[in-house]
Amino acid sequence: MFCDRGDTDFLERVFQKLLLNFTWWVNRKDNDGNNVFQGGFLGLDNIGIFDRSSELPTGGYLEQSDGTSWMGMYCLNMLVIALELAKTNSVYEDIASKFFEHFLYIADAMNHIGETNIHLWDDTDKFFYDVLHSPHNERHHLKVRSMVGLVPLFAVETLEANILQAFPGFRKRFEWFIKNRPHLQENIASLETTGSGSRRLLAIVSPEKLKLILQKMLDETEFLSPCGIRSVSRFHAEHPYIFEVDGQQHSVNYEPAESTSGMFGGNSNWRGPIWFPMNYLIIESLEKFHQYLGDDFKVEYPTGSGEFITLKAVATELSHRLMSIFLRSEAGYRPVHGGNSLFQSNPHWRDLILFYEYFNGDNGAGLGANHQTGWTGLVASLIYSCGSMYRSCQVLPQPDKSDAAIVS
């Protein structure tokens, strides 16, 4: 039997546990207290040139674009939950205000770190990078075009017009910050300008920077593959990033399938393959940006095509690319099965779909553990969302027989 109200008791229990975790991050992973975080590898394993959960060969530490952005997203998630709980307990209005303030400081820090001229945003490349903070207090961008530079897109939320009306305490604090802390708005999306439906936008990435990031993300020679967004740009296939320390070279190449190194056990690779949870968050973020920016805000898709579409349409196109991994082409080929003839052709096996951990960045073949329903199962949500707009997917390149070894 369905309940006609939300389970706020459960939500509050979850919120308290998340609050403990958030506090740990703030107290333990912000070395200088400047709202820039150094949170280990954040589950992205070998995406960087160094093992980000160990001591760096250079000494010092990394100021992480993805770690800091993740905390910005965390703030916004907590803000949304607090406002939901405030509907039945006004105490949570104050907590929502606290997470709103914390988000503003994190968003500002993404572009201004102390009094240096080195920011996580690189104004030359128009992309976010990790910054290496040396023991001599010098900072250097680590210019790897990777998911690290796309995670800032995740820190986005829209505030409906009725939210500010429903919570006068939160609205008062919101308006106080706009009036008394105007410098915090210089490097984030405007809090004052209302968008579609009179919404307000809370985001690390401004609409101007969004277009610049999407130029690379939607480029088929970089991040955009036939099956989704790669975790490292294909640019690094011909231009590996190399960083030398004490005569030893550390590098990042584009590796579309399994890792070529034994780092982290050798069976997990963030240097090129497609990972469903990150792609899903990209799609979700684009939809939130569209809620604020509306249909007049368009970007080129794919980059260089001369065709401009809305962010909602981009989200739909990316969803179709991800779904195409599992769909059979007219020739009877499913990208997920790669070069495995048993799964591709045998009538007893060809309809058994496996939810692999990640997927080849060039042809969509399944890689890693084949039972990752916890995140690759998100394809079900994409199918549900796009069901009314279903269209046939493009036929992807078929891998040669040597790829059969990667699907077992």
PEBEL-V695486 format. One record per backbone hydrogen bond with DSSP energy under -0.5 kcal/mol. NH is the residue of the N-H (numbers start at 1). CO is the residue of the C=O. Records with the same first field share a line. If there is no record, write none. Layout:
NH=CO ; CO
//
This chain:
8=6
11=7
12=8
13=9
14=10
15=11
16=12
17=13
18=14
19=15
20=16
21=17
22=18
23=19
24=20
25=21
26=22
27=23
28=24
29=25
33=30
38=29
40=38
42=39
44=41
47=44
48=45
52=50
54=51
59=56
61=133
63=131
64=37 ; 62
68=64
69=65
70=66
71=67
72=68
73=69
74=70
75=71
76=72
77=73
78=74
79=75
80=76
81=77
82=78
83=79
84=80
85=81
86=82
87=83 ; 84
88=85
89=85
92=89
93=90
94=90 ; 91
95=91
96=92
97=93
98=94
99=95
100=96
101=97
102=98
103=99
104=100
105=101
106=102
107=103
108=104
109=105
110=106
111=108
112=108
114=112
116=113
119=117
120=110
121=110
122=120 ; 127
123=121
126=122
127=122
129=120
130=142
131=63
132=140
133=61 ; 131
134=132 ; 138
137=134
140=132
142=130
143=141
144=142
145=143
146=144
147=231
149=146
150=147
151=147
153=150
154=151
155=152
156=154
157=202
159=200
160=158
161=197
163=160
164=160
165=161
166=162
167=163
171=167
172=168
173=169
174=170
175=171
176=172
177=173
178=174
179=175
180=176
181=177
184=181
185=182
186=183
188=185
189=203
195=199
196=292
198=195
199=196
200=159
201=190
202=157 ; 200
203=201
204=155
206=204
210=206
211=207
212=208
213=209
214=210
215=211
216=212 ; 213
217=213
218=214
219=216
220=218
222=219
223=216
224=219
225=223 ; 228
228=225
230=223 ; 228
231=273
233=145
234=222
236=233
237=234
238=234 ; 235
239=235
241=252
242=240
243=250
245=248
248=245
250=243
252=241
254=236
255=253 ; 271
265=262
266=263
267=264
273=255
274=359
275=229
279=275
280=276
281=277
282=278
283=279
284=280
285=281
286=282
287=283
288=284
289=285
290=286
291=287
292=288
293=289
294=290
297=294
298=296
299=309
301=307
302=218
303=218
305=302
309=299
311=297
314=310
315=311
316=312
317=313
318=314
319=315
320=316
321=317
322=318
323=319
324=320
325=322
326=323
327=323
329=333
332=329
335=324 ; 327
336=325
337=334
338=335
340=337
341=339
344=340
345=341
346=341 ; 342
349=346
350=346
352=349
353=351
355=370
356=354
357=367 ; 369
358=367
359=274
360=365
361=256
364=360
366=336
367=358
372=355
373=371
375=372
376=372
377=372
378=375
379=376
380=377
381=378
382=378
383=379
384=380
385=381
386=382
387=383
389=386
390=387
396=394
403=400
404=401
405=402
406=403
407=404
408=406
//
